[in-house]
Amino acid sequence: MKTPSIGTLSFGFVGATVVLLLAIGAPNSRVAPPPAAPTAPPPPSVSARGFSLASTSVDLPTDEGQYPAGPHADVINANCTSCHSASMALNQPPLSADQWTAEVTKMREVYKAPVAAADVPAIVAYLTAMSAKQPGAAKGKAQDPDPKAAPDVSGGSG
């Protein structure tokens, strides 16, 4: 087989370049892609070993109110508002005394709330009285009497 001459190789190269340029088209013949929609920067996140944690921001309503006046209101205001708002507890479904006892015990033993054991009966009495004022007040035993049970993180009573 005969080796192609430089002229033949040059002609082949120029021909291939022309075919390629025709296939690509003129510079202004392509439609520009639509501009990308502005997006918020992704939240900071950390990933490792198949798990990802992303930061999020939640705006909570401010609630600096106290528990309404009543017997033992001073005790509940002194003990409970250091961890959560009054409306958070008062907006729970009506609970019985046994159920409130279980909730307060859970706050002390599971969440380590700094509530003296001597204050528990006054707190339970206050919360039970407030629950009794709500329609459909609860009657019966506590649904979660074991204070060492896993806490309910579903946003329920507490």
DSSP file with accessible surface (Angstrom, degrees, kcal/mol):
  #  RESIDUE AA STRUCTURE BP1 BP2  ACC     N-H-->O    O-->H-N    N-H-->O    O-->H-N    TCO  KAPPA ALPHA  PHI   PSI    X-CA   Y-CA   Z-CA
    1    1 A M              0   0  233      0, 0.0     2,-0.3     0, 0.0     0, 0.0   0.000 360.0 360.0 360.0 138.6    0.0    0.0    0.0
    2    2 A K        -     0   0  188      1,-0.1     3,-0.0     3,-0.0     0, 0.0  -0.649 360.0-117.4 -87.7 137.0    1.2    3.4   -1.0
    3    3 A T        -     0   0  122     -2,-0.3    -1,-0.1     1,-0.1     2,-0.0  -0.548  36.0-111.6 -72.3 132.3    1.6    6.1    1.7
    4    4 A P        -     0   0   71      0, 0.0    -1,-0.1     0, 0.0     2,-0.0  -0.329  33.4-114.4 -66.1 148.0   -0.7    9.1    1.0
    5    5 A S     >  -     0   0   67      1,-0.1     4,-2.3    -3,-0.0     5,-0.2  -0.296  23.8-107.5 -77.7 165.3    1.0   12.3    0.0
    6    6 A I  H  > S+     0   0  131      1,-0.2     4,-2.7     2,-0.2     5,-0.2   0.896 120.8  54.6 -59.9 -39.2    0.9   15.5    2.1
    7    7 A G  H  > S+     0   0   49      2,-0.2     4,-2.5     1,-0.2    -1,-0.2   0.906 108.0  48.4 -63.1 -41.6   -1.5   17.1   -0.5
    8    8 A T  H  > S+     0   0   86      2,-0.2     4,-2.4     1,-0.2    -2,-0.2   0.925 113.1  47.4 -66.4 -42.8   -3.9   14.2   -0.2
    9    9 A L  H  X S+     0   0  102     -4,-2.3     4,-2.5     2,-0.2    -2,-0.2   0.915 112.8  49.3 -64.6 -40.9   -3.8   14.3    3.6
   10   10 A S  H  X S+     0   0   63     -4,-2.7     4,-2.7     2,-0.2     5,-0.2   0.922 110.8  49.6 -64.6 -43.6   -4.3   18.1    3.6
   11   11 A F  H  X S+     0   0  165     -4,-2.5     4,-2.6    -5,-0.2    -2,-0.2   0.930 112.2  48.4 -61.8 -41.7   -7.2   17.8    1.2
   12   12 A G  H  X S+     0   0   41     -4,-2.4     4,-2.4     2,-0.2    -2,-0.2   0.904 112.0  49.2 -64.6 -40.4   -8.8   15.1    3.4
   13   13 A F  H  X S+     0   0  150     -4,-2.5     4,-2.3     2,-0.2    -2,-0.2   0.939 112.5  46.6 -65.9 -44.9   -8.3   17.2    6.5
   14   14 A V  H  X S+     0   0   85     -4,-2.7     4,-2.4     1,-0.2    -2,-0.2   0.925 112.8  50.8 -63.8 -41.9   -9.8   20.4    4.9
   15   15 A G  H  X S+     0   0   32     -4,-2.6     4,-2.3    -5,-0.2    -1,-0.2   0.926 110.4  48.4 -62.6 -43.1  -12.8   18.3    3.6
   16   16 A A  H  X S+     0   0   60     -4,-2.4     4,-2.4     1,-0.2    -1,-0.2   0.904 110.9  51.5 -65.3 -38.1  -13.5   16.8    7.1
   17   17 A T  H  X S+     0   0   52     -4,-2.3     4,-2.7     2,-0.2    -2,-0.2   0.916 109.2  49.9 -65.1 -42.0  -13.3   20.3    8.7
   18   18 A V  H  X S+     0   0   76     -4,-2.4     4,-2.4     2,-0.2     5,-0.2   0.935 111.2  48.8 -63.1 -44.9  -15.8   21.7    6.2
   19   19 A V  H  X S+     0   0   99     -4,-2.3     4,-2.0     1,-0.2    -2,-0.2   0.933 112.4  48.9 -61.0 -43.2  -18.2   18.8    6.8
   20   20 A L  H  X S+     0   0  106     -4,-2.4     4,-2.1     1,-0.2    -2,-0.2   0.933 111.1  48.9 -63.4 -44.2  -17.9   19.3   10.5
   21   21 A L  H  X S+     0   0  106     -4,-2.7     4,-2.3     1,-0.2    -1,-0.2   0.881 110.5  50.9 -66.0 -36.7  -18.5   23.0   10.3
   22   22 A L  H  < S+     0   0  135     -4,-2.4    -1,-0.2    -5,-0.2    -2,-0.2   0.880 109.3  51.4 -65.9 -36.8  -21.6   22.5    8.1
   23   23 A A  H  < S+     0   0   84     -4,-2.0    -2,-0.2    -5,-0.2    -1,-0.2   0.892 111.7  46.6 -67.2 -38.2  -22.9   20.0   10.6
   24   24 A I  H  < S-     0   0   82     -4,-2.1    -2,-0.2    -5,-0.2    -1,-0.2   0.914 104.4-148.9 -71.2 -41.1  -22.5   22.5   13.5
   25   25 A G     <  -     0   0   31     -4,-2.3    -1,-0.1    -5,-0.2    -2,-0.1  -0.253  32.2 -36.6  96.6 173.7  -24.0   25.4   11.6
   26   26 A A    >   -     0   0   59     -4,-0.1     3,-1.7     1,-0.1     4,-0.4  -0.321  60.3-111.7 -69.3 153.3  -23.5   29.1   11.6
   27   27 A P  T 3  S+     0   0  115      0, 0.0     3,-0.4     0, 0.0    -1,-0.1   0.834 116.3  42.1 -57.4 -35.0  -22.7   30.7   15.0
   28   28 A N  T 3  S+     0   0  161      1,-0.2    -2,-0.1     3,-0.0    -3,-0.0   0.382  93.5  84.0 -94.3   5.1  -26.0   32.6   15.2
   29   29 A S  S <  S+     0   0   75     -3,-1.7     2,-0.2     2,-0.1    -1,-0.2   0.674  71.5  88.8 -83.8 -13.5  -28.2   29.7   13.9
   30   30 A R  S    S-     0   0  167     -3,-0.4     2,-0.4    -4,-0.4    -5,-0.0  -0.585  79.7-120.4 -87.3 145.8  -28.6   28.0   17.3
   31   31 A V        -     0   0  140     -2,-0.2    -2,-0.1     1,-0.1    -1,-0.1  -0.704  30.3-123.4 -82.7 128.7  -31.4   28.9   19.7
   32   32 A A        -     0   0   79     -2,-0.4    -1,-0.1     1,-0.1     0, 0.0  -0.451  29.0-107.8 -71.1 141.9  -30.0   30.1   23.0
   33   33 A P        -     0   0  111      0, 0.0    -1,-0.1     0, 0.0     3,-0.1  -0.366  43.7 -93.8 -66.0 150.3  -31.2   28.2   26.1
   34   34 A P        -     0   0  113      0, 0.0     3,-0.1     0, 0.0    -3,-0.0  -0.325  51.1 -93.9 -62.6 148.6  -33.7   30.0   28.3
   35   35 A P        -     0   0  122      0, 0.0     2,-0.1     0, 0.0    -3,-0.0  -0.343  46.4-102.0 -64.1 144.6  -32.1   31.9   31.1
   36   36 A A        -     0   0   97      1,-0.1     3,-0.1    -3,-0.1     0, 0.0  -0.442  36.4-112.9 -67.8 137.4  -32.0   30.0   34.4
   37   37 A A        -     0   0   75     -2,-0.1     2,-0.1     1,-0.1    -1,-0.1  -0.484  38.4-102.5 -68.7 140.2  -34.6   30.9   36.9
   38   38 A P        -     0   0  129      0, 0.0     2,-0.4     0, 0.0    -1,-0.1  -0.427  45.1-167.9 -65.3 135.9  -33.1   32.6   40.0
   39   39 A T        -     0   0  125     -2,-0.1    -3,-0.0    -3,-0.1     0, 0.0  -0.924  24.2-108.9-125.4 152.0  -33.0   30.1   42.8
   40   40 A A        -     0   0   84     -2,-0.4     0, 0.0     1,-0.1     0, 0.0  -0.476  47.9 -96.4 -72.5 148.2  -32.3   30.5   46.5
   41   41 A P        -     0   0  111      0, 0.0    -1,-0.1     0, 0.0     0, 0.0  -0.365  48.6 -99.7 -64.0 144.7  -29.0   29.1   47.6
   42   42 A P        -     0   0  114      0, 0.0     3,-0.1     0, 0.0    -3,-0.0  -0.349  43.7 -99.8 -64.1 149.5  -29.3   25.7   49.0
   43   43 A P        -     0   0   74      0, 0.0    13,-0.1     0, 0.0    -3,-0.0  -0.356  48.6 -88.9 -66.4 151.3  -29.4   25.5   52.8
   44   44 A P        +     0   0   95      0, 0.0    11,-3.0     0, 0.0     2,-0.3  -0.335  58.6 177.3 -59.0 138.8  -26.2   24.5   54.5
   45   45 A S  E     -A   54   0A  76      9,-0.2     2,-0.4    -3,-0.1     9,-0.2  -0.968  26.1-148.3-144.4 162.6  -26.0   20.7   54.8
   46   46 A V  E     -A   53   0A 102      7,-2.6     7,-3.1    -2,-0.3     2,-0.4  -0.997  15.7-171.4-131.6 133.3  -23.7   18.0   56.0
   47   47 A S  E     +A   52   0A  77     -2,-0.4     2,-0.3     5,-0.2     5,-0.2  -0.987  14.1 153.0-128.7 139.6  -23.5   14.5   54.4
   48   48 A A  E >   -A   51   0A  64      3,-2.5     3,-2.2    -2,-0.4    -2,-0.0  -0.926  64.7  -3.8-162.8 137.9  -21.7   11.4   55.6
   49   49 A R  T 3  S-     0   0  238     -2,-0.3     3,-0.1     1,-0.3    -2,-0.0   0.836 129.8 -47.4  49.8  41.5  -22.1    7.7   55.3
   50   50 A G  T 3  S+     0   0   83      1,-0.2     2,-0.4     0, 0.0    -1,-0.3   0.494 116.8 106.5  85.9   0.5  -25.4    7.9   53.4
   51   51 A F  E <   -A   48   0A 161     -3,-2.2    -3,-2.5     2,-0.0     2,-0.4  -0.915  47.4-166.3-113.6 142.8  -27.0   10.5   55.8
   52   52 A S  E     -A   47   0A  85     -2,-0.4     2,-0.5    -5,-0.2    -5,-0.2  -0.994   3.6-166.8-128.6 135.0  -27.6   14.1   55.0
   53   53 A L  E     -A   46   0A 132     -7,-3.1    -7,-2.6    -2,-0.4     2,-0.4  -0.984   9.3-169.0-118.7 127.3  -28.6   16.8   57.5
   54   54 A A  E     -A   45   0A  69     -2,-0.5    -9,-0.2    -9,-0.2     2,-0.2  -0.945  21.3-121.8-119.1 139.2  -29.8   20.2   56.2
   55   55 A S        -     0   0   74    -11,-3.0     2,-0.3    -2,-0.4    -2,-0.0  -0.479  32.3-176.8 -73.4 146.7  -30.2   23.3   58.2
   56   56 A T        -     0   0  125     -2,-0.2     2,-0.5   -13,-0.1     0, 0.0  -0.965  18.8-136.7-141.2 158.1  -33.7   24.9   58.2
   57   57 A S        -     0   0  100     -2,-0.3     2,-0.5     2,-0.0    -2,-0.0  -0.968  16.1-171.5-120.1 132.2  -35.2   28.0   59.6
   58   58 A V        -     0   0  101     -2,-0.5     2,-0.8     2,-0.0    -2,-0.0  -0.989  14.9-146.4-125.2 127.4  -38.5   28.1   61.4
   59   59 A D        -     0   0  152     -2,-0.5    -2,-0.0     0, 0.0     0, 0.0  -0.849  20.5-166.3 -94.0 112.0  -40.2   31.3   62.4
   60   60 A L        -     0   0  138     -2,-0.8     2,-0.1     1,-0.1     3,-0.0  -0.757  25.9-106.8 -97.1 146.2  -42.1   30.6   65.6
   61   61 A P        -     0   0  118      0, 0.0     2,-0.4     0, 0.0    -1,-0.1  -0.400  36.0-114.5 -67.8 145.9  -44.7   33.0   67.0
   62   62 A T        +     0   0  129     -2,-0.1     2,-0.3     2,-0.0     0, 0.0  -0.668  37.2 175.8 -81.5 136.3  -43.6   35.0   70.0
   63   63 A D        +     0   0   61     -2,-0.4    23,-0.1     1,-0.1    25,-0.1  -0.835  16.2 157.5-144.5  98.7  -45.6   34.2   73.1
   64   64 A E        +     0   0  173     -2,-0.3    -1,-0.1    21,-0.1    -2,-0.0   0.191  36.6 127.6-107.1  13.9  -44.5   35.8   76.3
   65   65 A G        -     0   0   38      1,-0.1    21,-0.7     3,-0.0     2,-0.2  -0.249  51.6-131.7 -71.0 158.9  -47.8   35.4   78.0
   66   66 A Q        -     0   0  115      1,-0.1    -1,-0.1    19,-0.1     3,-0.1  -0.602  34.6 -83.4-101.4 167.2  -48.2   33.9   81.4
   67   67 A Y        -     0   0    9     -2,-0.2     3,-0.1     6,-0.2    -1,-0.1  -0.470  60.0 -96.5 -67.0 142.6  -50.7   31.3   82.5
   68   68 A P        -     0   0   63      0, 0.0    -1,-0.1     0, 0.0    -3,-0.0  -0.204  50.5 -83.5 -60.8 155.5  -54.1   32.9   83.4
   69   69 A A  S    S+     0   0   94     -3,-0.1     0, 0.0     4,-0.1     0, 0.0  -0.206  75.2 112.7 -59.4 147.0  -54.8   33.8   87.0
   70   70 A G  S >  S-     0   0   33     -3,-0.1     3,-2.2    60,-0.0     4,-0.3  -0.908  72.9 -39.6 166.1 173.2  -56.1   30.9   89.1
   71   71 A P  T 3  S+     0   0  104      0, 0.0    58,-0.1     0, 0.0     0, 0.0  -0.384 129.2   6.2 -58.5 128.1  -55.2   28.7   92.1
   72   72 A H  T 3> S+     0   0   82     -2,-0.1     4,-2.1     1,-0.1     5,-0.2   0.562  85.9 131.5  74.6  14.1  -51.5   27.8   91.7
   73   73 A A  H <> S+     0   0    9     -3,-2.2     4,-2.6     1,-0.2     5,-0.2   0.881  71.3  56.2 -62.6 -34.7  -50.9   30.1   88.7
   74   74 A D  H  > S+     0   0  119     -4,-0.3     4,-2.0     1,-0.2    -1,-0.2   0.898 107.1  48.9 -64.4 -37.1  -47.8   31.4   90.5
   75   75 A V  H  > S+     0   0   28      2,-0.2     4,-1.7     1,-0.2     5,-0.2   0.937 113.8  44.3 -68.4 -45.8  -46.3   27.9   90.8
   76   76 A I  H  X>S+     0   0    0     -4,-2.1     4,-2.8     1,-0.2     5,-0.7   0.901 113.5  50.8 -69.2 -37.8  -46.9   27.0   87.1
   77   77 A N  H  X5S+     0   0   27     -4,-2.6     4,-0.6    -5,-0.2    -1,-0.2   0.899 112.0  48.4 -64.1 -37.5  -45.6   30.3   85.9
   78   78 A A  H  <5S+     0   0   77     -4,-2.0    -1,-0.2    -5,-0.2    -2,-0.2   0.829 124.7  28.4 -71.8 -30.7  -42.5   29.9   88.0
   79   79 A N  H  <5S+     0   0   20     -4,-1.7     3,-0.2    -5,-0.1    -2,-0.2   0.846 123.3  36.8 -99.8 -40.7  -41.8   26.3   86.8
   80   80 A C  H >X5S+     0   0   17     -4,-2.8     4,-1.9    -5,-0.2     3,-1.5   0.813 101.2  64.6 -94.2 -31.1  -43.2   25.8   83.3
   81   81 A T  T 3<<S+     0   0   44     -5,-0.7    -1,-0.2    -4,-0.6    -3,-0.1   0.625  87.4  73.6 -74.5  -7.7  -42.7   29.0   81.4
   82   82 A S  T 34 S+     0   0   84     -3,-0.2    -1,-0.3     1,-0.1    -2,-0.1   0.770 112.6  25.9 -72.8 -20.5  -38.9   28.6   81.6
   83   83 A C  T <4 S+     0   0   84     -3,-1.5     2,-0.3     1,-0.3    -2,-0.2   0.732 131.7   5.1-110.7 -34.3  -39.2   25.8   79.0
   84   84 A H  S  < S-     0   0   43     -4,-1.9    -1,-0.3     3,-0.0     2,-0.0  -0.978  77.8 -89.4-150.5 165.2  -42.3   26.6   77.0
   85   85 A S     >  -     0   0   32     -2,-0.3     4,-1.2     1,-0.1     5,-0.1  -0.279  31.0-121.1 -74.1 159.6  -45.1   29.1   76.5
   86   86 A A  H  > S+     0   0    4    -21,-0.7     4,-2.7     1,-0.2     3,-0.4   0.917 113.2  54.5 -64.5 -42.4  -48.3   29.1   78.5
   87   87 A S  H  > S+     0   0   44      1,-0.2     4,-1.7     2,-0.2    -1,-0.2   0.837  99.3  62.7 -65.9 -27.6  -50.4   28.8   75.3
   88   88 A M  H  4 S+     0   0   74      1,-0.2    -1,-0.2     2,-0.2    -2,-0.2   0.930 112.9  34.8 -62.4 -41.7  -48.4   25.7   74.2
   89   89 A A  H >< S+     0   0    3     -4,-1.2     3,-1.3    -3,-0.4    -2,-0.2   0.897 117.6  52.1 -78.4 -38.9  -49.7   23.9   77.3
   90   90 A L  H 3< S+     0   0   36     -4,-2.7    -2,-0.2     1,-0.3    -1,-0.2   0.673 101.6  61.3 -76.2 -14.5  -53.1   25.5   77.4
   91   91 A N  T 3< S+     0   0  128     -4,-1.7    -1,-0.3    -5,-0.2    -2,-0.1   0.295  81.9 108.6 -92.7  10.3  -53.8   24.6   73.7
   92   92 A Q  S <  S-     0   0   22     -3,-1.3     3,-0.1     1,-0.1    64,-0.1  -0.437  84.9 -88.5 -77.7 160.0  -53.6   20.9   74.4
   93   93 A P        -     0   0   79      0, 0.0    -1,-0.1     0, 0.0    43,-0.1  -0.283  61.9 -79.5 -61.5 155.7  -56.7   18.8   74.3
   94   94 A P        -     0   0   25      0, 0.0     2,-0.3     0, 0.0    45,-0.1  -0.381  57.1-167.3 -59.6 131.6  -58.4   18.5   77.6
   95   95 A L        -     0   0   17     32,-0.2    36,-0.1    43,-0.1    37,-0.1  -0.902  17.1-119.3-121.1 154.9  -56.6   16.0   79.9
   96   96 A S     >  -     0   0   10     -2,-0.3     4,-2.7    45,-0.1     5,-0.2  -0.292  37.3 -99.4 -80.6 172.9  -57.6   14.3   83.1
   97   97 A A  H  > S+     0   0   43      1,-0.2     4,-2.5     2,-0.2     5,-0.2   0.900 125.5  51.4 -61.3 -40.6  -55.6   14.7   86.4
   98   98 A D  H  > S+     0   0   68     42,-0.4     4,-2.2     2,-0.2    -1,-0.2   0.906 110.8  48.1 -63.8 -40.5  -53.9   11.3   85.7
   99   99 A Q  H  > S+     0   0   19     41,-0.3     4,-2.1     2,-0.2    -2,-0.2   0.912 112.3  47.9 -68.1 -40.4  -53.0   12.4   82.2
  100  100 A W  H  X S+     0   0    7     -4,-2.7     4,-2.9     2,-0.2     5,-0.3   0.891 109.7  54.2 -66.5 -36.6  -51.6   15.7   83.4
  101  101 A T  H  X S+     0   0   55     -4,-2.5     4,-2.7    -5,-0.2     5,-0.2   0.933 108.9  48.6 -60.8 -44.2  -49.6   13.9   86.2
  102  102 A A  H  X S+     0   0    7     -4,-2.2     4,-2.4     2,-0.2    -1,-0.2   0.907 112.5  48.9 -62.2 -40.2  -48.1   11.7   83.5
  103  103 A E  H  X S+     0   0   19     -4,-2.1     4,-2.4     2,-0.2    -2,-0.2   0.933 113.4  44.9 -65.8 -46.1  -47.2   14.7   81.4
  104  104 A V  H  X S+     0   0   12     -4,-2.9     4,-2.2     2,-0.2    -2,-0.2   0.915 113.5  51.0 -66.2 -39.5  -45.6   16.7   84.3
  105  105 A T  H  X S+     0   0   29     -4,-2.7     4,-3.2    -5,-0.3     5,-0.4   0.913 109.7  50.6 -62.9 -41.3  -43.7   13.5   85.4
  106  106 A K  H  X>S+     0   0    5     -4,-2.4     4,-2.4    -5,-0.2     5,-1.7   0.920 108.2  52.7 -62.7 -41.6  -42.5   13.1   81.8
  107  107 A M  H  <5S+     0   0   36     -4,-2.4     6,-2.8     3,-0.2    -1,-0.2   0.917 116.0  40.6 -59.8 -40.9  -41.3   16.7   81.8
  108  108 A R  H  <5S+     0   0   70     -4,-2.2    -2,-0.2     4,-0.2     4,-0.2   0.937 126.5  30.0 -72.9 -47.6  -39.4   16.1   85.0
  109  109 A E  H  <5S+     0   0   63     -4,-3.2    -3,-0.2    -5,-0.2    -2,-0.2   0.841 130.1  30.1 -89.6 -35.4  -37.9   12.7   84.4
  110  110 A V  T  <5S+     0   0   41     -4,-2.4    -3,-0.2    -5,-0.4    -2,-0.1   0.907 132.5  30.3 -89.1 -48.5  -37.5   12.5   80.6
  111  111 A Y  S   <S-     0   0  105     -5,-1.7    -3,-0.2     2,-0.0    -4,-0.1   0.487 100.4-129.1 -90.9  -3.6  -36.8   16.1   79.7
  112  112 A K        -     0   0  154     -6,-0.4    -4,-0.2    -4,-0.2    -3,-0.2   0.854  35.3-175.8  59.6  39.2  -35.2   16.9   83.1
  113  113 A A        -     0   0   20     -6,-2.8     2,-2.5    -7,-0.2    -1,-0.2  -0.445  33.9-118.2 -64.5 136.0  -37.3   20.0   83.7
  114  114 A P        +     0   0  100      0, 0.0     2,-0.5     0, 0.0    -1,-0.1  -0.390  64.4 139.8 -78.4  67.1  -36.2   21.7   86.9
  115  115 A V        -     0   0   13     -2,-2.5     2,-0.1   -11,-0.1     5,-0.1  -0.954  52.0-125.9-113.9 126.3  -39.5   21.2   88.7
  116  116 A A    >>  -     0   0   51     -2,-0.5     3,-1.5     1,-0.1     4,-0.7  -0.423  17.0-126.0 -68.7 143.2  -39.5   20.3   92.4
  117  117 A A  G >4 S+     0   0   62      1,-0.3     3,-0.9     2,-0.2    -1,-0.1   0.850 111.0  61.4 -57.8 -32.7  -41.5   17.2   93.3
  118  118 A A  G 34 S+     0   0   84      1,-0.2     4,-0.4     2,-0.1    -1,-0.3   0.758 101.1  53.3 -67.3 -23.1  -43.4   19.3   95.8
  119  119 A D  G <> S+     0   0   51     -3,-1.5     4,-2.3     1,-0.2    -1,-0.2   0.624  86.0  85.0 -85.9 -13.3  -44.7   21.5   93.0
  120  120 A V  H <X S+     0   0   19     -3,-0.9     4,-2.9    -4,-0.7     5,-0.3   0.928  87.0  50.5 -59.3 -48.0  -46.1   18.7   90.9
  121  121 A P  H  > S+     0   0   87      0, 0.0     4,-2.5     0, 0.0    -1,-0.2   0.913 112.2  47.9 -60.0 -37.9  -49.5   18.5   92.7
  122  122 A A  H  > S+     0   0   15     -4,-0.4     4,-2.3     2,-0.2    -2,-0.2   0.914 113.2  47.8 -68.0 -40.2  -50.1   22.3   92.3
  123  123 A I  H  X S+     0   0    1     -4,-2.3     4,-2.7     2,-0.2     5,-0.2   0.941 113.5  47.4 -64.9 -45.8  -49.1   22.2   88.7
  124  124 A V  H  X S+     0   0   13     -4,-2.9     4,-2.8     1,-0.2     5,-0.2   0.916 111.1  51.8 -63.0 -41.2  -51.4   19.2   88.0
  125  125 A A  H  X S+     0   0   45     -4,-2.5     4,-2.3    -5,-0.3    -1,-0.2   0.923 111.9  46.6 -61.9 -43.6  -54.3   20.9   89.9
  126  126 A Y  H  X S+     0   0    5     -4,-2.3     4,-2.4     2,-0.2    -2,-0.2   0.954 115.1  44.8 -63.4 -50.7  -53.9   24.0   87.9
  127  127 A L  H  X S+     0   0    9     -4,-2.7     4,-2.5     1,-0.2   -32,-0.2   0.888 113.1  51.3 -64.0 -37.1  -53.7   22.2   84.5
  128  128 A T  H  X S+     0   0   36     -4,-2.8     4,-2.3    -5,-0.2    -1,-0.2   0.918 109.7  49.9 -66.1 -40.8  -56.6   19.9   85.4
  129  129 A A  H  X S+     0   0   49     -4,-2.3     4,-0.9    -5,-0.2    -2,-0.2   0.912 112.3  47.4 -64.3 -40.8  -58.8   22.9   86.4
  130  130 A M  H  < S+     0   0   24     -4,-2.4     3,-0.5     1,-0.2     4,-0.4   0.897 111.9  50.4 -67.3 -38.6  -57.9   24.6   83.0
  131  131 A S  H >< S+     0   0    3     -4,-2.5     3,-1.4     1,-0.2    -2,-0.2   0.872 103.8  58.9 -64.5 -37.0  -58.7   21.4   81.1
  132  132 A A  H 3< S+     0   0   67     -4,-2.3    -1,-0.2     1,-0.3     5,-0.2   0.776  99.3  59.0 -64.8 -24.4  -62.0   21.1   82.9
  133  133 A K  T 3< S+     0   0  160     -4,-0.9    -1,-0.3    -3,-0.5    -2,-0.2   0.657  91.9  86.2 -77.4 -15.8  -63.0   24.5   81.5
  134  134 A Q  S X  S-     0   0   53     -3,-1.4     3,-0.6    -4,-0.4     2,-0.1  -0.567  92.3-101.0 -84.4 149.2  -62.5   23.3   77.9
  135  135 A P  T 3  S+     0   0  125      0, 0.0    -1,-0.1     0, 0.0    -2,-0.1  -0.403 106.3  24.7 -66.1 143.5  -65.4   21.5   76.1
  136  136 A G  T 3  S-     0   0   73      1,-0.1    -3,-0.1    -4,-0.1    -4,-0.1   0.889  86.0-161.9  72.4  38.9  -65.1   17.7   76.1
  137  137 A A    <   -     0   0   32     -3,-0.6    -1,-0.1    -5,-0.2    -5,-0.1  -0.234  21.3-108.3 -57.3 141.0  -62.9   17.5   79.2
  138  138 A A        -     0   0   30     -7,-0.1     2,-0.4     2,-0.0   -41,-0.2  -0.383  33.3-173.3 -74.2 147.4  -61.0   14.2   79.5
  139  139 A K        +     0   0  180    -43,-0.1     2,-0.3   -45,-0.1   -43,-0.1  -0.997  42.8  43.2-136.8 138.2  -61.9   11.6   82.1
  140  140 A G  S    S-     0   0   46     -2,-0.4   -42,-0.4   -45,-0.0   -41,-0.3  -0.778  86.0 -29.7 127.4-171.4  -60.0    8.5   82.8
  141  141 A K        -     0   0  161     -2,-0.3   -45,-0.1     1,-0.1    -2,-0.1  -0.378  69.8 -85.4 -82.3 163.8  -56.5    7.2   83.2
  142  142 A A        -     0   0   20      1,-0.1    -1,-0.1    -2,-0.1   -43,-0.1  -0.344  24.5-145.0 -67.7 144.5  -53.3    8.5   81.6
  143  143 A Q  S    S+     0   0  171      1,-0.2    -1,-0.1    -3,-0.1     3,-0.1   0.725  98.6  30.5 -81.4 -22.1  -52.5    7.3   78.2
  144  144 A D        +     0   0   44      1,-0.1    -1,-0.2   -45,-0.1   -38,-0.1  -0.596  67.8 158.3-135.6  70.5  -48.7    7.3   79.0
  145  145 A P        +     0   0   95      0, 0.0    -1,-0.1     0, 0.0    -2,-0.1   0.711  52.1  89.8 -73.5 -16.9  -48.3    6.7   82.7
  146  146 A D    >   -     0   0   89      1,-0.2     3,-1.8    -3,-0.1   -44,-0.0  -0.683  60.3-165.4 -82.8 106.7  -44.7    5.5   82.4
  147  147 A P  T 3  S+     0   0   27      0, 0.0    -1,-0.2     0, 0.0   -37,-0.1   0.712  86.8  58.1 -67.1 -16.7  -42.6    8.7   82.7
  148  148 A K  T 3  S+     0   0  153     -3,-0.1    -2,-0.1   -38,-0.1   -42,-0.0   0.457  82.3 113.9 -92.3   1.8  -39.5    6.8   81.4
  149  149 A A  S <  S-     0   0   28     -3,-1.8     3,-0.1     1,-0.1    -5,-0.0  -0.289  85.2 -80.5 -68.2 157.9  -41.3    6.0   78.1
  150  150 A A        -     0   0   87      1,-0.1    -1,-0.1   -40,-0.0    -2,-0.0  -0.302  56.2-106.7 -59.3 137.6  -40.0    7.6   74.9
  151  151 A P        -     0   0   47      0, 0.0     2,-0.8     0, 0.0    -1,-0.1  -0.341  25.1-114.9 -68.6 149.9  -41.3   11.1   74.6
  152  152 A D        +     0   0   77      5,-0.2     3,-0.4     1,-0.1     4,-0.1  -0.774  34.1 177.2 -84.0 110.6  -44.0   11.9   72.0
  153  153 A V        +     0   0  128     -2,-0.8    -1,-0.1     1,-0.2    -3,-0.0   0.222  53.6 100.0 -99.5  15.0  -42.3   14.3   69.5
  154  154 A S  S    S-     0   0   96      1,-0.1    -1,-0.2     3,-0.1    -2,-0.0   0.457 105.9 -97.7 -81.8   1.0  -45.4   14.5   67.3
  155  155 A G  S    S+     0   0   68     -3,-0.4    -2,-0.1     2,-0.1     3,-0.1   0.627  80.6 138.3  93.6  13.6  -46.4   17.9   68.7
  156  156 A G        -     0   0   26      1,-0.2    -1,-0.1    -4,-0.1   -64,-0.0   0.239  59.9 -33.8 -74.7-155.3  -48.9   16.4   71.1
  157  157 A S              0   0   26      1,-0.1    -1,-0.2   -66,-0.0    -5,-0.2  -0.164 360.0 360.0 -65.5 157.5  -49.5   17.5   74.7
  158  158 A G              0   0    9    -70,-0.2    -1,-0.1   -69,-0.1   -69,-0.1   0.066 360.0 360.0 161.1 360.0  -46.7   18.6   76.9
